[in-house]
Amino acid sequence: MSRVEDFLTAEEEQEIVQAILEAEKNTSGEIRVHIEAHTRSDHFVRAKEVFHLLKMDNTKEENGVLIYVAVNDRKFVIYGDGGINKVVPKDFWNTTKDAIELQFKQGNFKQGIIDGILKAGNELKSHFPWNSNDTNELSNEVSKG
């Protein structure tokens, strides 16, 4: 088994999906989590590639957020689309990174991801509130590469 398959149990993945559903229920924003073993690219560059591959750059309001984790590299990136980057506070991505990193350093990978999802969801809610015309534009499942 690869480290990707060992990184989260099926139950932990479902808890992450539930956190995404919770975070997205009050916003038109979209949140995804992608886990892979390793990348030869710069991690930010790879997160941007995955963002595109997952079609996260096709949201109507450019308000997608990707939490990308390279398990074997012990690195993660939070990548937000242009619409959200224009409106979040300057330090938002750093405070979100810090929340995830705090849990990751303790080996609480599921909780770190959930903390990042919920923090992003709260910020999305304030800038991109949900309205009755909104549809879930992207899958909530954890993707793996």
N, C-alpha and C positions, 0 to 999 in steps of 0.2 A: 504494500500500500504506500502511496506517496504521502508526503507531508500535507498536501492539500486535502486529501481525504481524511487525514487525522486531525486537521486543524479544528474542525467543528463536527459535532455529532449531528445526526439527522434532527434530533430534538432541538439542538441549539440553532440549527438553520431555521427551523420553524418558528422559534422565538424571535429570530431576526426578521423573518417575513412578517410576523405579527407587529413588531416594532415599526416596520415600514408602513404597514396598513394604518397603524395608530398615527404615525407622523403625517401621513398623506391625507387623513380624513378631514383635515381642516385647511387644506391648501391645494392649489392647482399644481404645485411643484411635484417633481418626480425624483425619487431616491432609489438608487441601485447599489448593490454590493457585488464586487467581482473579486474572486480569489484565484490566484494561480501560484505555481511553485516558484518560478524564477523568470526574470527577464534579463536579456543582454542589453536592453536599452536603458537609458536614464529612466528612473521610475515615474517622474512627472510626464515625460514624453510617452511612456507606455500607458499611463492612465488616460492621457488624451486620446491615444489610439483606441483603447478599449471603449472610451466614451463614445467615439464615433462608430465603432463596430456594433455597439449595443443600440445604436440609433438614438442616443440620448440627446444629440444635437438637433433632433427633429421635433422637439416639443414646441408648442405654439408660442409660449412666452419665454423660451430659452431659460427655463428655470429647473434644469436637471442637476442633480448632485450625485457624483459617483464616489463611493468609498472603495478604493482599490488596494488590495493586499497581496504582496509578493511574499509568500510564507517562508521559503528557504532563504530569501534575502533579508528577512526580518525588517521589511520596509512597508510603509503604507502611504497613500496619497489621498487627499480629499480634493476632488476636481469639480468645480462648479461652472456651469455654462455662463455665457455673457450676461444674460438677463439678471441672474442673481448676483453676479460679481459687481454689477453697477449699483446695487442697492444695499448690500450688507455692510455693516460697519467694517472699518479698515482692519481691525484685529480679529474679525470673526473666524477666519479659517485657522488662525493660530490658536484661538481658544478652543475651537472644535478639535484640532489636532492634539492639544494638550489633554483634553478630556479622554480621548481615545488612548493616547500614549500612557496616561496614568494607569489605566486598567491593563493594557498590554504588558507593561513592565512587571505587573503582578501575575502575569499568566492568565488573566481574565479576558481572553480574546472575544468571546461572545459579548460580554458586558461592555467592552470597549467599543465594539461596533454598534451595539444598541445605544450607548451614550451618544456616539457621533450622529446616529440616525435621528434620535430625539432632539438633539441640539439643532441640527440642520432643519428638522421639521418645524420647530418653534420659530426659527428665523424665516423660513419660507412662509409660514402662516401669517406673519406680520406684514410681509411684502406682497405675497401672492395668495390672498385668502380664497378659500373654496367658494364657488357659487354653483347654482343649480345646473348650469350648462357644462360644467367640468366633467371630463371622463378620465379614467385612469389610462394614460397614454402608453405606459410601459409596464412590462412584467415586474412583479415584486419579488420574484424568486432570486435566490443567490446564484449568480452565474459563476462558472469555473472555466479556467483555460489551461 
